[in-house]
Amino acid sequence: MITTLQSFLVFVTNVLWVLVASDTLTINGEVRHQKMVHVYLLVLVILGILVVLGAMIAYHALLREQHFQIQAAVANLASSDSNYQRFEEQKPLVIYNRVPKTGSTSFVNVAYDLHSHNAFRVLHVNVTGNSHLLSIYDQFRFVDNTTRWMRPAFYHGHFAYIDFERYGYKKPYYVQLLRKPLERLVSYYYFLRYGDDYRPHLVRKKHMDSSTTFDECVERGGSDCQANLLWLQIPFLCGQSADCWIPGSEWALRQAKRNVLEKYTLVGVTEQMGQYLQMLELVIPGGMFRNASEHFKHSSKSHLRKTAKKYPVSRKTIQKFHESTVWQMENELYAFVVREFAFAYAKQFPNVSSGLSGTMKKHLKVSDLPPPSFRYEKIYPKPSQQKKKKNTARV
């Protein structure tokens, strides 16, 4: 643009010189006066053009400077967003939609014991009427509340899985524990009659029927020992859809398995509570479960809510349940979780057996872990080259 302006000025200068020279040779005064007017007009036009061109040059320079400022602002914003995201990741939102009678009280009390030392909050979600389902609007409100409220936080309650991403929110760290299906139902049956050692003086709603054993209930076809009552762990992991709560739904089983792999951060089993806590120490950021497995191992609260009285189940009763479709599907989910957790634990702790005993011979710390099995290399552009390129762009 500057070169073009210089050429234009040379051209205008030559034109003026020709007009002035011709004007001096004119004899007639009137003609000379007209030519002088033409010259003045031409000078004014040229000056106007020069002013416009100067303004354009200044505007172009201003746009260039603003472009560099915008680039710098975008780079700073991207950097701050990255820092904010890392900060948020250190303040996790953990949700434990606990299945009844799966050792959930013991697990939750580990969180209550550690909340002060590890600097996080624990909140119980009490669903009205002991329902496991929420309306669509209540689901949205729960998602919005937990996402916007105080963090880091650990929410727990007896409700089915809620999909945060369905409502446009980032999914939290979902965790879950499962138990052998028949053992869970038998434990719940006697819990309603005899209570537990957590609140031993509380009278349960089935205490008047405490003389009937589980075997006798099955023999009589009682309402609270039916095979369909096993259908609880699948719908809890499946979610809030209607088909999740249809006993024997193949779709619900598939969805529950899919959620285990894609929606839950970690799903374990009651029989491996100690190992499960070890894994949580590693996968939940911000140190929320720091020293959880060691605390569980030595705390007097590690095995809370043990049912006060239970009678062993006969082989006949076991066989009858094993023949039911609902037990087979619930057991399939349980076996699936056992395999997945054992696989993950073995990859994380290759030198430690992960059996189902639930005991830990040694407390493993993060410092005891082997080095990563991967590394980064052939990184382009090189950091020095990238910095040089940015400096060149600003010149």
C-alpha positions as CSV (number, residue, x, y, z in Angstrom):
1,M,0.0,0.0,0.0
2,I,2.9,2.4,0.8
3,T,4.5,1.7,-2.6
4,T,1.3,2.4,-4.4
5,L,0.9,5.7,-2.5
6,Q,4.4,6.8,-3.5
7,S,3.8,6.1,-7.2
8,F,0.5,8.0,-7.0
9,L,2.3,11.1,-5.5
10,V,4.9,11.0,-8.2
11,F,2.2,10.9,-10.8
12,V,0.3,13.8,-9.3
13,T,3.5,15.9,-9.0
14,N,4.2,15.4,-12.7
15,V,0.7,16.4,-13.6
16,L,0.9,19.6,-11.5
17,W,4.3,20.4,-13.1
18,V,2.8,20.1,-16.6
19,L,-0.2,22.2,-15.7
20,V,1.9,25.0,-14.2
21,A,4.3,25.0,-17.1
22,S,1.5,25.3,-19.6
23,D,-0.1,28.0,-17.5
24,T,3.0,30.2,-17.7
25,L,2.9,30.0,-21.5
26,T,-0.7,31.2,-21.8
27,I,-1.0,34.9,-23.1
28,N,-4.7,35.3,-22.5
29,G,-5.3,36.3,-18.9
30,E,-8.7,34.8,-18.8
31,V,-7.5,31.4,-19.9
32,R,-4.7,31.6,-17.4
33,H,-7.1,32.3,-14.6
34,Q,-9.3,29.3,-15.5
35,K,-6.2,27.1,-15.5
36,M,-5.2,28.3,-12.1
37,V,-8.7,27.4,-10.8
38,H,-8.3,23.9,-12.3
39,V,-4.9,23.5,-10.6
40,Y,-6.3,24.5,-7.2
41,L,-9.2,22.1,-7.5
42,L,-6.9,19.3,-8.5
43,V,-4.7,20.1,-5.4
44,L,-7.7,19.9,-3.2
45,V,-8.8,16.6,-4.6
46,I,-5.3,15.2,-4.2
47,L,-5.2,16.4,-0.6
48,G,-8.5,14.7,0.1
49,I,-7.3,11.5,-1.4
50,L,-4.1,11.7,0.7
51,V,-6.2,12.1,3.8
52,V,-8.3,9.1,2.9
53,L,-5.3,7.0,2.2
54,G,-3.6,8.0,5.4
55,A,-6.7,7.1,7.4
56,M,-6.8,3.7,5.6
57,I,-3.2,3.1,6.5
58,A,-3.8,4.0,10.1
59,Y,-6.9,1.8,10.3
60,H,-5.0,-1.1,8.8
61,A,-2.2,-0.7,11.4
62,L,-4.8,-0.5,14.1
63,L,-6.5,-3.7,12.9
64,R,-3.2,-5.5,12.8
65,E,-2.4,-4.5,16.4
66,Q,-5.9,-5.6,17.6
67,H,-5.5,-8.9,15.8
68,F,-2.3,-9.6,17.8
69,Q,-4.1,-8.5,21.0
70,I,-7.0,-10.8,20.3
71,Q,-4.6,-13.7,19.7
72,A,-2.9,-13.1,22.9
73,A,-6.2,-12.8,24.8
74,V,-7.4,-16.1,23.3
75,A,-4.2,-17.8,24.3
76,N,-4.5,-16.5,27.8
77,L,-8.1,-17.5,28.0
78,A,-7.3,-21.0,26.8
79,S,-4.5,-21.2,29.4
80,S,-6.9,-20.0,32.1
81,D,-9.6,-22.5,31.0
82,S,-7.1,-25.3,31.2
83,N,-6.0,-24.2,34.6
84,Y,-9.7,-23.9,35.7
85,Q,-10.4,-27.4,34.4
86,R,-7.5,-28.9,36.2
87,F,-8.7,-27.0,39.4
88,E,-12.2,-28.5,38.9
89,E,-10.8,-32.0,38.4
90,Q,-9.1,-31.6,41.8
91,K,-12.6,-30.9,43.3
92,P,-14.5,-34.0,42.2
93,L,-18.2,-34.7,42.5
94,V,-18.6,-38.3,43.5
95,I,-22.0,-40.0,43.5
96,Y,-22.7,-43.4,45.2
97,N,-26.3,-44.6,44.4
98,R,-26.0,-47.3,47.0
99,V,-27.9,-50.6,46.6
100,P,-29.5,-51.7,49.9
101,K,-27.7,-54.4,51.9
102,T,-24.5,-54.4,50.0
103,G,-22.2,-53.1,52.7
104,S,-23.0,-49.6,51.8
105,T,-23.1,-48.3,55.4
106,S,-19.6,-49.5,56.0
107,F,-18.4,-47.8,52.8
108,V,-20.2,-44.6,53.5
109,N,-18.9,-44.4,57.1
110,V,-15.3,-44.5,55.7
111,A,-16.2,-41.3,53.8
112,Y,-17.7,-39.7,56.9
113,D,-14.6,-40.6,58.9
114,L,-12.2,-39.2,56.3
115,H,-14.2,-36.0,55.2
116,S,-12.5,-33.7,57.7
117,H,-8.9,-34.9,57.2
118,N,-9.3,-35.1,53.4
119,A,-11.3,-31.8,53.1
120,F,-14.5,-32.8,51.3
121,R,-18.2,-32.8,52.1
122,V,-20.5,-35.8,52.5
123,L,-24.2,-35.5,51.8
124,H,-27.1,-38.0,52.1
125,V,-29.8,-37.9,49.4
126,N,-33.1,-38.8,51.0
127,V,-35.7,-39.7,48.3
128,T,-39.3,-39.2,49.5
129,G,-41.1,-42.4,50.3
130,N,-38.0,-44.5,50.0
131,S,-38.5,-44.5,46.2
132,H,-35.6,-45.3,44.0
133,L,-36.9,-43.3,41.1
134,L,-37.2,-39.5,40.5
135,S,-39.4,-37.6,38.1
136,I,-37.7,-36.1,35.0
137,Y,-37.7,-32.6,36.6
138,D,-36.4,-33.9,39.9
139,Q,-33.6,-35.6,38.0
140,F,-32.7,-32.3,36.3
141,R,-32.8,-30.4,39.7
142,F,-30.6,-33.0,41.3
143,V,-28.1,-32.9,38.4
144,D,-28.1,-29.1,38.5
145,N,-27.8,-28.8,42.3
146,T,-25.0,-31.3,42.6
147,T,-23.1,-29.8,39.7
148,R,-23.3,-26.2,41.0
149,W,-23.1,-26.7,44.7
150,M,-20.0,-27.1,47.0
151,R,-17.2,-29.3,45.9
152,P,-15.4,-31.6,46.5
153,A,-18.4,-33.6,47.6
154,F,-19.6,-37.2,48.1
155,Y,-23.3,-37.8,47.6
156,H,-24.9,-41.1,48.6
157,G,-28.5,-42.4,48.6
158,H,-30.8,-45.3,47.5
159,F,-31.7,-44.2,44.0
160,A,-31.2,-45.5,40.5
161,Y,-28.5,-44.2,38.2
162,I,-29.2,-40.7,36.8
163,D,-27.5,-39.7,33.5
164,F,-26.0,-36.3,33.9
165,E,-25.0,-36.0,30.2
166,R,-28.7,-36.4,29.2
167,Y,-29.3,-32.9,30.7
168,G,-26.2,-31.3,29.2
169,Y,-23.9,-31.6,32.2
170,K,-20.5,-33.3,32.7
171,K,-20.8,-36.7,34.2
172,P,-19.6,-37.1,37.8
173,Y,-17.5,-39.9,39.3
174,Y,-20.1,-42.6,39.8
175,V,-19.1,-45.4,42.2
176,Q,-21.0,-48.6,43.1
177,L,-20.8,-51.8,45.1
178,L,-22.7,-55.1,44.4
179,R,-23.3,-58.2,46.4
180,K,-24.2,-61.8,45.6
181,P,-27.9,-61.5,44.7
182,L,-29.3,-64.2,47.0
183,E,-27.1,-63.3,49.9
184,R,-28.3,-59.7,49.6
185,L,-32.0,-60.7,49.6
186,V,-31.6,-63.1,52.5
187,S,-29.8,-60.4,54.5
188,Y,-32.6,-57.9,53.7
189,Y,-35.2,-60.4,54.8
190,Y,-33.7,-60.9,58.2
191,F,-32.8,-57.3,58.5
192,L,-36.5,-56.4,58.4
193,R,-37.2,-58.8,61.2
194,Y,-34.3,-58.6,63.6
195,G,-32.6,-55.3,62.7
196,D,-28.8,-54.9,63.0
197,D,-26.1,-53.9,65.4
198,Y,-26.0,-50.4,64.0
199,R,-29.3,-49.4,65.6
200,P,-30.2,-52.5,67.7
201,H,-33.1,-50.9,69.5
202,L,-35.0,-49.8,66.5
203,V,-38.1,-52.0,65.9
204,R,-38.4,-53.1,62.3
205,K,-41.6,-53.4,60.3
206,K,-41.5,-57.2,60.1
207,H,-40.5,-57.9,63.7
208,M,-43.9,-59.5,64.3
209,D,-43.0,-62.2,61.7
210,S,-39.5,-62.9,63.1
211,S,-40.3,-66.6,63.8
212,T,-40.5,-67.4,60.0
213,T,-37.2,-68.3,58.5
214,F,-36.4,-67.5,54.9
215,D,-36.7,-71.2,53.9
216,E,-40.2,-71.4,55.4
217,C,-41.2,-68.2,53.6
218,V,-40.1,-69.7,50.3
219,E,-41.9,-72.9,51.1
220,R,-45.1,-71.0,51.8
221,G,-44.7,-68.7,48.8
222,G,-44.5,-65.5,50.9
223,S,-44.5,-62.1,49.3
224,D,-41.2,-60.9,50.7
225,C,-39.1,-63.8,49.6
226,Q,-40.1,-64.0,45.9
227,A,-37.4,-64.3,43.2
228,N,-38.5,-61.1,41.6
229,L,-37.3,-59.3,44.7
230,L,-33.8,-60.1,43.6
231,W,-34.3,-57.6,40.7
232,L,-32.6,-54.6,42.3
233,Q,-28.9,-54.4,41.4
234,I,-29.6,-54.4,37.6
235,P,-32.1,-51.6,37.7
236,F,-29.9,-49.5,40.1
237,L,-27.2,-49.6,37.5
238,C,-29.5,-49.5,34.5
239,G,-31.2,-46.2,35.4
240,Q,-34.5,-44.3,35.6
241,S,-36.0,-45.8,32.4
242,A,-39.3,-47.9,32.7
243,D,-37.7,-51.0,31.2
244,C,-35.0,-51.0,33.8
245,W,-37.5,-52.0,36.4
246,I,-39.2,-54.9,34.5
247,P,-37.9,-58.1,36.1
248,G,-36.2,-60.3,33.6
249,S,-35.6,-57.5,31.0
250,E,-32.7,-58.4,28.7
251,W,-32.4,-54.8,27.7
252,A,-32.0,-53.7,31.3
253,L,-29.2,-56.2,31.8
254,R,-27.4,-55.0,28.7
255,Q,-27.8,-51.4,29.7
256,A,-26.5,-52.1,33.2
257,K,-23.4,-53.7,31.8
258,R,-22.9,-50.8,29.4
259,N,-23.2,-48.3,32.3
260,V,-20.7,-50.3,34.3
261,L,-18.2,-49.9,31.5
262,E,-19.0,-46.4,30.3
263,K,-20.7,-44.4,33.0
264,Y,-19.3,-45.6,36.3
265,T,-15.8,-44.8,37.3
266,L,-15.5,-47.9,39.4
267,V,-17.8,-50.7,40.4
268,G,-16.7,-53.3,42.9
269,V,-18.2,-56.0,45.1
270,T,-18.9,-56.2,48.8
271,E,-16.6,-59.1,49.3
272,Q,-13.6,-57.0,48.1
273,M,-14.3,-53.8,50.0
274,G,-10.6,-53.3,51.0
275,Q,-9.3,-53.7,47.5
276,Y,-12.1,-51.5,46.2
277,L,-11.0,-48.7,48.5
278,Q,-7.4,-49.1,47.3
279,M,-8.6,-48.5,43.8
280,L,-10.6,-45.5,44.7
281,E,-7.6,-43.9,46.3
282,L,-6.0,-44.0,42.8
283,V,-8.9,-43.1,40.5
284,I,-10.7,-40.3,42.4
285,P,-8.7,-37.1,42.2
286,G,-8.0,-34.6,44.9
287,G,-7.1,-37.1,47.6
288,M,-10.7,-37.7,48.6
289,F,-10.1,-41.3,49.5
290,R,-6.5,-40.9,50.6
291,N,-5.7,-43.6,53.2
292,A,-9.2,-45.0,52.9
293,S,-8.1,-48.7,52.7
294,E,-5.8,-48.4,55.7
295,H,-8.6,-46.7,57.7
296,F,-11.1,-49.4,56.7
297,K,-8.6,-52.1,57.7
298,H,-8.1,-50.8,61.2
299,S,-11.3,-48.9,62.0
300,S,-14.0,-50.4,64.3
301,K,-16.6,-49.1,61.9
302,S,-15.3,-51.1,58.9
303,H,-18.1,-53.7,59.2
304,L,-21.1,-51.8,60.3
305,R,-24.8,-52.8,60.1
306,K,-24.4,-56.6,60.5
307,T,-27.8,-58.2,60.6
308,A,-28.5,-59.3,64.2
309,K,-29.7,-62.8,63.3
310,K,-29.7,-64.9,60.2
311,Y,-30.3,-68.6,59.5
312,P,-28.5,-70.5,56.8
313,V,-30.4,-71.1,53.6
314,S,-31.1,-74.7,52.6
315,R,-29.8,-76.2,49.4
316,K,-33.4,-76.7,48.3
317,T,-34.1,-73.0,48.6
318,I,-30.8,-72.1,46.8
319,Q,-31.6,-74.5,44.0
320,K,-35.1,-73.1,43.6
321,F,-33.7,-69.5,43.2
322,H,-30.9,-70.7,40.9
323,E,-33.6,-71.9,38.5
324,S,-35.3,-68.6,38.3
325,T,-34.5,-66.2,35.3
326,V,-34.2,-63.2,37.6
327,W,-31.5,-64.8,39.7
328,Q,-29.6,-65.9,36.6
329,M,-29.6,-62.4,35.2
330,E,-28.7,-60.7,38.5
331,N,-25.9,-63.2,39.0
332,E,-24.7,-62.6,35.5
333,L,-24.3,-58.9,36.2
334,Y,-22.6,-59.7,39.5
335,A,-20.2,-62.1,37.8
336,F,-19.5,-59.5,35.1
337,V,-18.6,-56.9,37.7
338,V,-16.4,-59.4,39.6
339,R,-14.4,-60.2,36.4
340,E,-14.1,-56.5,35.4
341,F,-12.9,-55.5,38.9
342,A,-10.5,-58.4,39.2
343,F,-9.1,-57.5,35.7
344,A,-8.6,-53.8,36.7
345,Y,-7.1,-54.7,40.1
346,A,-4.7,-57.2,38.6
347,K,-3.5,-54.6,36.0
348,Q,-3.0,-52.1,38.7
349,F,-1.4,-54.4,41.3
350,P,0.2,-57.2,39.2
351,N,2.1,-58.7,42.1
352,V,-1.0,-59.0,44.4
353,S,-3.6,-61.6,44.3
354,S,-7.2,-60.2,44.2
355,G,-9.3,-63.2,45.4
356,L,-12.7,-62.7,47.0
357,S,-11.5,-62.9,50.6
358,G,-11.8,-59.2,51.0
359,T,-8.6,-59.1,53.2
360,M,-5.4,-57.3,52.5
361,K,-2.1,-58.7,53.5
362,K,-0.3,-55.4,52.8
363,H,-1.5,-51.9,52.6
364,L,-0.3,-50.5,49.2
365,K,0.5,-46.9,48.9
366,V,0.8,-44.8,45.7
367,S,4.6,-44.7,46.3
368,D,4.6,-48.5,46.2
369,L,3.1,-48.6,42.7
370,P,5.3,-49.6,39.7
371,P,6.3,-46.8,37.3
372,P,3.9,-46.2,34.4
373,S,3.9,-48.7,31.6
374,F,3.8,-45.9,28.9
375,R,5.9,-42.8,28.1
376,Y,5.7,-39.9,25.7
377,E,8.1,-39.4,22.9
378,K,8.6,-37.8,19.4
379,I,6.8,-34.7,20.5
380,Y,6.2,-32.1,17.8
381,P,6.4,-29.2,17.6
382,K,9.3,-28.9,20.0
383,P,8.6,-26.5,22.8
384,S,11.5,-24.3,21.7
385,Q,10.2,-24.2,18.1
386,Q,6.7,-23.5,19.2
387,K,7.8,-20.5,21.3
388,K,9.9,-19.2,18.4
389,K,6.9,-19.5,16.0
390,K,4.7,-17.5,18.4
391,N,7.4,-14.7,18.7
392,T,7.7,-14.6,14.9
393,A,3.9,-14.2,14.5
394,R,3.8,-11.2,16.7
395,V,6.5,-9.3,14.8
